[in-house]
Amino acid sequence: MPEIDNRNSEKTVYELSAVGRGTNLMPECDVPKTELPGVLLRKDTETIGLPGLSELDVVRHFVHLSQRNFSIDGGFYPLGSCTMKYNPKISETCARFEGFAQSHPLQPDETVQGNLKLMYDLQEWLKEIGGFAAVSLQPTAGAQGELTALLMMRAFFRNCGETGRTQILIPDSAHGTNPASTTMAGFESLEIPSDKHGNLDLAALNAACDDTVAGLMLTNPNTLGLFERDIETIVRCVHDCGGLVYGDGANMNALAGVVRPGDLGIDVMHYNLHKTFGTPHGGGGPGSGPLGAGDKLAAYLPGPMVRRIDNAEKPDPGYMLFTPEKTIGRMNSYFGSFGVFVRAYAYILQHGAEGLKQNALHAVLNANYLREKLRGIYPLSHDRTCMHEFVLQGKIDGSSVRAVDISKRLLDYGFHPPTIYFPLIVPEALMIEPTETESKQTLDAFADAMKAIALEAVDHSETLHSAPHTTPVGRLDEVRAARQLKLREDDRKVKDNLNKA
Ligand SMILES: *Cc1c(COP(=O)(O)O)cnc(C)c1O
């Protein structure tokens, strides 16, 4: 039988194009027609160069393209530190409500009171969840929250006349954005090692704490998925030398409703609405990294923030924008990622206080369940009860396979790979975060795949080295794919070249 390829996604819209075919989705004209000057009229419609496709052709083309990507709606996505939990569809519906989606950022406050109330409530809820004095919704990513907080810390020390504080302490397990934000904010970063239990080394921290330290950036649970057991001592140590403590809140999915970072002494922390509060991320849309601050730093938060005005003569309170007294200014035009606020607001409403707590507990339970199922098959980086994620090593006795081979092979089994080669302190790291939204059946199926791969690694290592075998695109030269991007539609050789490499 001849090989017939009818998958539209293999062809560009130009290759699918047929002369004379088209889609007319223009509504009937409901305004008076105007004659255009002759010079502006196109003489020859054939040379516009637009592809001729029917509506059905277009739908199939894009549906097929979308199916070539892995997605959280398509399968298990245990990408460590990213909290790829289910994004509830009701949150999407809410974000599309006309009053939200069609409002303009320059509308006068009195015409967008509902939007301002939503932002106000979200600020209040995040304050409560994190244990902070104030929250600004400005930053549009966790990393931007980090930068914002560091700029606030810089302003704080300038205000106190302490310009000699130029160092930010960062654990060696930290996310790469921490040192990057530090450099962007004009500080120097000093790496603090982890101890053999996977916690921050207290002796090293003590030795580093002096009057040149502006602060410490701490992720808790850290990126090994472990709770910083000495958190109170750590915070005291930094405060005693006059520094501030930044909390990287990316891992709040393990703590929300259980522990409040502000109560632990954290001075300022970003939340990732797109991780903890179930809003889409990655290719799925913009992020949001609100910042919570304690008493010392609240006045430096970026504006605009929303304030409630209670009026004795009116039944309903009003809402207005304001800028904190010593603000570092704006981090974005307008208000941040408003559509994401609506989704996170809907998410918090759906779950309530008790639900958020249950989510965190189940996230931790799921991670520990999976960790126990994989015990003995892959080496564990630190053999301790974990929080919402854990780190394995992609190494098998008697096999040459590496973390990257195991990850690529997982795609053939229908699973998104975990985060790999991070944290940097674990060789061949496989960082697995199942999240609370996955069922026991899914976790069992994933564990079975990981076990099957471990057996293949010994008997058929070549299958792993050359994986994936079932995806639309095979093993890529990832460096070249990133450096020599070819985005032109008509360049059909790209895929062949990459596949050959
Ligand atoms: C995701 C993450 C960040 C950065 O957040 P973005 O929203 O991706 O900018 C920072 N730290 C940790 C530990 C993270 O997992």
Ligand as a Chemical Component Dictionary entry (heavy atoms), coordinates in Angstrom:
data_LIG
# 
_chem_comp.id                   LIG 
_chem_comp.type                 NON-POLYMER 
_chem_comp.pdbx_formal_charge   0 
_chem_comp.three_letter_code    LIG 
# 
loop_
_chem_comp_atom.comp_id 
_chem_comp_atom.atom_id 
_chem_comp_atom.alt_atom_id 
_chem_comp_atom.type_symbol 
_chem_comp_atom.charge 
_chem_comp_atom.model_Cartn_x 
_chem_comp_atom.model_Cartn_y 
_chem_comp_atom.model_Cartn_z 
_chem_comp_atom.pdbx_ordinal 
LIG C1 C1 C 0 9.001  29.132 38.618 1  
LIG C2 C2 C 0 9.990  29.559 39.616 2  
LIG C3 C3 C 0 10.466 30.883 39.657 3  
LIG C4 C4 C 0 10.153 31.922 38.611 4  
LIG O1 O1 O 0 8.818  32.122 38.372 5  
LIG P1 P1 P 0 8.315  32.607 36.936 6  
LIG O2 O2 O 0 6.898  32.941 37.141 7  
LIG O3 O3 O 0 8.546  31.457 36.005 8  
LIG O4 O4 O 0 9.142  33.791 36.546 9  
LIG C5 C5 C 0 11.318 31.231 40.685 10 
LIG N1 N1 N 0 11.715 30.329 41.599 11 
LIG C6 C6 C 0 11.289 29.046 41.582 12 
LIG C7 C7 C 0 11.751 28.094 42.651 13 
LIG C8 C8 C 0 10.429 28.610 40.580 14 
LIG O5 O5 O 0 10.014 27.346 40.545 15 
# 
loop_
_chem_comp_bond.comp_id 
_chem_comp_bond.atom_id_1 
_chem_comp_bond.atom_id_2 
_chem_comp_bond.value_order 
_chem_comp_bond.pdbx_ordinal 
LIG C1 C2 SING 1  
LIG C2 C3 SING 2  
LIG C2 C8 DOUB 3  
LIG C3 C4 SING 4  
LIG C3 C5 DOUB 5  
LIG C4 O1 SING 6  
LIG O1 P1 SING 7  
LIG P1 O2 DOUB 8  
LIG P1 O3 SING 9  
LIG P1 O4 SING 10 
LIG C5 N1 SING 11 
LIG N1 C6 DOUB 12 
LIG C6 C7 SING 13 
LIG C6 C8 SING 14 
LIG C8 O5 SING 15 
# 
